[in-house]
Amino acid sequence: MASEKVSTLVIGAGQAGIAASEHLSAHGEPHLVLERSRVAERWRSARWDSLVANGPAWHDRFPNMEFEGFGPDEFPDKEAVADYFVDYAKMIGAPIRCGVEVTSVETRPGGGFIVSTSEGMIEADNVIAATGPFQKPVIPTVVPPESGITQMHSSQYRNPYVLPDGAVLVVGAGSSGAQIAEELAKAGRKVYLSVGPHDRPPRRYRGKDFVWWLGVLGKWDLETPDPSMEHVTIAVSGAYGGHTMDFRNLAAQGVTLLGRTGAYQDGALQVAGDLEHNVTAGDGYYLALLEKADAYAKANGLDLPEEPEAKVLGPLPECVTDPMRSLDLRQAGVTSIIWATGFGVDFGWLKVGKFDDKGRPEHHKGVSPVPGLYFLGLPWLSRRASSFIWGCWHDAKYVAGHIAESRKARCA
């Protein structure tokens, strides 16, 4: 049976794939988007029940469509975000084929690619891997399964009531870990939270959300000399109307803060002595951002209400200044561990291109050295904003433009 032929094949119908489709259409580039499940599926099935966007509705969106039913400063829930992408794909007429899994991409003799899918072969001149940054949950192999403790990645957690009775250890205090720990504490659970290095911005300052401040201060446009740099861990929350994530408040709710977890031996987890340093460094980031915001407001004559009280931080809780160095899980009553330890990439199906020892692809702003191969949605693809909703939209514009220019050059 003859292979189906397309000019550009986009793999993945999340935010990156939909953005790619919009910009390819703007250039008149014929293309097809393949999605192994549903549009924006990870928002629906790889997030906990109460998750909301970490950015306000005015920010966490594409430029050409707003969220329905949410004010600009409100935080859409995960289902609303998924629905947004479904509606956006319909609005732009994206040619998406759902329920089709790509199993391999190989080079085609003479140029282009042969793509094997669950529904047959496709030949493509160009391939855009738009599978995003959340491909493979990272779960450290620290606590053995025979410990009898329920263990899951944060992408598998749904709500406090599906966990067995008992205390919960949450490992990782970025947005996911901190929010899950807070939800568990509010549900009456005893919670231990392992806190590593992180950025801790204010939710709002002087009437503006922190994402606005990062924008005017040029933080979203930061480029890194190392395109494989890890995603920056940010402790912030859009939950409960949005609030600054202060670990002092979590401790006041009964959460026991720990340093980074280490080796497991005889039923106990060793804990690093870095907790006070990590919390203090997060405070330093917070205060430095306020200072930069003040300087920007003054330099630009912005009439924004001052907030001197925002710079007053309370004393560090005792669990930070006199931290635990070992956690006996049974003695502490821990029956569940939630690993909020991030994700790795999984391009095992991509048989072309070069990858580093962590599986991250070689590229420049999403353009691979392999002619016709592109990437979208990865952290630091072109700048800090690349893996965020609006950031990947701009990266997709660049990639689609490169595809269009390459085609013109071939036809010239």
N, C-alpha and C positions, 0 to 999 in steps of 0.2 A: 504494500500500500504506500502511495506517495506521501511524503512528508508535507505538512502544512508549512507555508512560507510567510514570514512577516519581515518587515523592515527592522522594527525595534521591538524587542520583547522585554517587558517590565515584569520583574518577579517580585510579587508582594503588593497587596492592595491596602496597606496602611497609609499613614500620612505621607510617607515618602513616595510610594507608588502613585497615589492620587495626584500629588504635586507634579510628579514627572509627567503624568498623562496630560495635565492641564497645559504645561509648557510645550510638550511635544505637539499638541493640537494647535497651539498658537503659532508654531513654526510650520504647520501643515505637514508634520511628519507622521506617516501611518504607523500605528503601533498596536500592541495587544498587551493587556495586563492580566497576569495569571495570579490567582489567590487560592491557596490550598484549602481555605475554610470560607469564612465570610469576610466582607469588608470590615476592616478595623477590628478583627476578632480578638486580638490580645486585650483591647480595652474591655471587652465583655467577659472573657473567660480566664484571663491571666492577671486579674486584679481582685483585691478584696471587695466585699459588698459595699462598704461605705466610702470607697475612694472617691475623691473629687480631684479636679485638676489643681495643680499647685500654683498655677498662674490664673489671674482673673480673666473673665470672658473677653475683655477688650484686647487682651494680649495673646492668649493661647488659642489662636485661630489663624486661618489663612486671610490674606488681605481682602478678598473679594466676597466674603460672606460672614455675617455675624451670627452669634448664637441666638436662637429663638427661645423666649421664655426666661432669659437670664439678663439681669442688669449688667452693665459693663464691669462693675467691681465685684460681681458675684462669681462663685466658683462652680462651674458645671460638674455634675456627677458623671461617673464613668459611662453610664448608658447614654447620657446626653452627648458626650464627646463622640462615642461610636456612631450615634445617630447623625451627628453633624457631618461626619465623613461620608456616611451613606448618602445623605442629602447632597453633599458637595459633589460627589461622584456623579450623581444623577444630573445635577445642574450643568456640569461641564460635558456631559455625555461621554464619560470615560468608558472605553471598550474593555470592560472587566469580565473575565470568565472565572467564576468561583468554583470551588471543589476540585481544582486541578493542582496536583502537587508536582513540583519539578524535582526530579531525582538525579539528574546530572546535566552539566553543560560542558561540552567538549568543542575543540576547534574543528572547523569544517575545512576540508581541503580547498585551497584557493581563497580562503578568507571567510570570516563570519563564524557562526557557531551552529552546532547540532545540539538541540535541547531535548532530553528525554523527559517525558511527563507521564503521569498516571493515565493519560488519555492518548498517548501516542507521541510521535516525533514531531518537532517543530524546527525548521531552519530559520535562523535569524541573522541579519547583518550586524545588529547591535543587541547587546544584552545589558540591561540595568538591574543590578542586584539591589533591590529596595526592601530587603528583609529586616532592616532596622537594627537597633543596638541591643534589643532584648531577646536574643536568640537561644542562649543556653544558660539556664540557671546555674550559678556557681554555689555548690554546697561543699564546704570543707569536710574531708573525711577525718573528723576528729573524734567524735563520740561514736563508738561502734553500735551497730544495730542491736546486738545482743544486750545492750544496756536496758532495753525495754522502754526507752524514752521515745515518744512520738517526735519525729523530726520532719520538717518540711521547709521548703524555700518560701520566701515571702510571696512569690507569685502563686503559690498553692493555698495560702491562707485565705479564708473567706470571712470568718467572724469568730468572736470569742466562744460561741456556743457549740461549735463543732470540735473543739479541743477537749481532751479528757480533763476531768477535774484536777486541780492542783496548780502549782506555780508555773510560770512560763519564763523561759530565758529567750530574749530577743537579741540576736547578735548582729550588730550593725546599726548605727544611729544616723543614717542619712534620712531623707524624707520618708521612705517606706518604713524603716525600722522605728523611727521616733513616733510616727503616727500610729503604727500598730501597737507599740508599747503604751501610748496614751489611751487608745481605745480599750485595750485589755485592762488597764488600771481603772478606767471609768466603769468597766463592767464588774469591778470588784475582785479582779484577779491579783494575786501577788506576782509582781513582774521584776525581773532582773534585766537590765539593758546594758549591753557591751558597747561602749562608745569609743570609736576610733577617730582619726583626724577628719575634720570637716570644716566647711564654711557655714557660718550661722548668721544670715542676714536678718534684718528686721522685716516683719511682714509689711508694715507701712511705716513711713517716716515723713513727718511734715506734710501729711495729706496725700502722699504718693506711694504706690506699691513699690516694693523693692525691685521688681522687674523694670519699672520705669527708671529708677535710679541707675540700675545696671546699664540701661540703654544710653542715657544721657552722659554717663561717665565712661562710655566706650568699652564696658566690660564684656558685652555680648560679642563685640567685634574682635576680641583678642584672638590672635593667631598663635599657634605654637610651632616652634621649629621642628617638633617631633609629631608627625601626623598620627602616630599611634598612641598619643598620650591618653591616659585614662580619663574617664568622665569625672568631673569634680563632684565630690559628695557635698550636697547642700542640705542642711537641716532646716526645713521650712514646712509650713502646713497651710493648706487651704481649707482644712476641716473646721467644722463648727463656726463657719463664717470667715475663717482665716485668722491666724494669729502667729505671733513670733514664737518660734520653738526655743524656749529657754529650759535647759536641763535642770535648773533650780526648781522650776515649776513641776517638772516631772517627779523630782525627788519629794517635793511637798505633797504630791498625790500618792506617795508610797512606793514609787519606783526606786529600786536599789540600783544605782549606777555602778558599772564595773569598767575597768580598762579592757583592752583587747584580750580576747580569750586565747589561751595557748593550748598546751598539751593536756590530754586526758589520761589520768592514771588512777586506778583503784577507786573509781566512782567520783573523782573530783576533777574539775577543770582548773588548770593553772591560769592566773590572771596577771597580765602585765602591769607594771607600776606606772603606766603612762596616762592614767585617767585625768589627774589634775592638769597635766600638760595639755591634753587634748581639749578639755573644757575651757581652759584659759586661752588657748590659741583660738578657739571658736569665738570667745568673747572679744579677743583682739581683732578678729576679722570684723565682727559686728561694730565695734567702736570706731575702727578705721573707716568703715563705710559711712558711718554717720558724719565723721569729720570731712570726708570727701564730699558728701552731699551738702553739708553746710558751706564749704568753700565754693562749690558750684553755684549754689543758690545766691551767694553773695556776689560772685564774679559776674553773674548774669542778671542781677537785679530782680530775682524772683520773689514775689510777694507770697511766701509760703509760711504758715504759722510755725514758730520755733517750738521745739520740744526738748528743753533741757533735761526734763525728767527721764527721757529715754536713755540718757547716758549714765544714769544711776543704776548700777547693778548690785543686787543684794549679795550677801556673803555666800561663799560656796558651802553647800551642805556637807555634813560630816562624812557622808559616804564618798565624797570627792577628796576631802582633805585627809581622811584616814581610810583609804580604800581597802577593800578585800583583795587578797592576793591569791585566794583559792576558794572555789565554790564547790562544796560537796553537794552534788545534785540531789541525792536521796535525802540527805539531812535538810536541805532547803525545800524539799517537797516539789522539786521541778519534775513535771511529767511531760512537758513539751518544750521543744526548742524550735524557734523560727529563725532561719538563716536569712537575714536581709543583707546578703553579701554580694549583691549585684549579679551581673550577667557576663557571659563571654560570647564571642561570635562563633558561628558554626557554618563554615563554608565548605564542609566536606563534599557537598554535591557539586561544587565548582571546580572542575578539573583543569582550569586555565588560570593564569595569573600567578603572582608571587605573594607569599604570606610569611609573616614573622613567626617566632616560636610560640606566640599566643593565638595564632590563626588569623591575625589581622592583616587585611590586604594592603598591598602597595598601591598607592594612587596619589594624585595631586588634585585636590579639590574635587575628588570623585572620579577623575579621569585616570584609568589604568594605563600602564605602559603597553598593555595588550590592545591593539587597535580594535575599537568597537565594544570594549568592556568598560562598564561604569559602575559606580557605587553611590548609594544615597542613604541618608538617615543615620550614618555612623557618628559617634562622638568626635568632635574636632575635625570633621571632614574638611571644612575650610576655616572654621572659627568655632568659638565656644558655643555659639547658638545652634550649631548644625544639627544636633539630635533633638532639638525642641521643635514644636509644631511650625511656628513661623520661620524658624531658621532653616529647616529642611526645604521649605517652599522656595526660598531664595537660592539654595544650593541646586535645587531641581531646575531652576531657570538657567543657571550656568551650564549644567550638564546638557540640557536640551539644546541650548545654543551651540554647544560644542558639536553635538550630533548633526545639527542642521548645517553648520559650517563645513564639517567633514564631508557631508554628502555633496554640497555645492562644489567643494574642491575636487571630488572624484568625478563629478559630471562636467567640470570645466574642460 
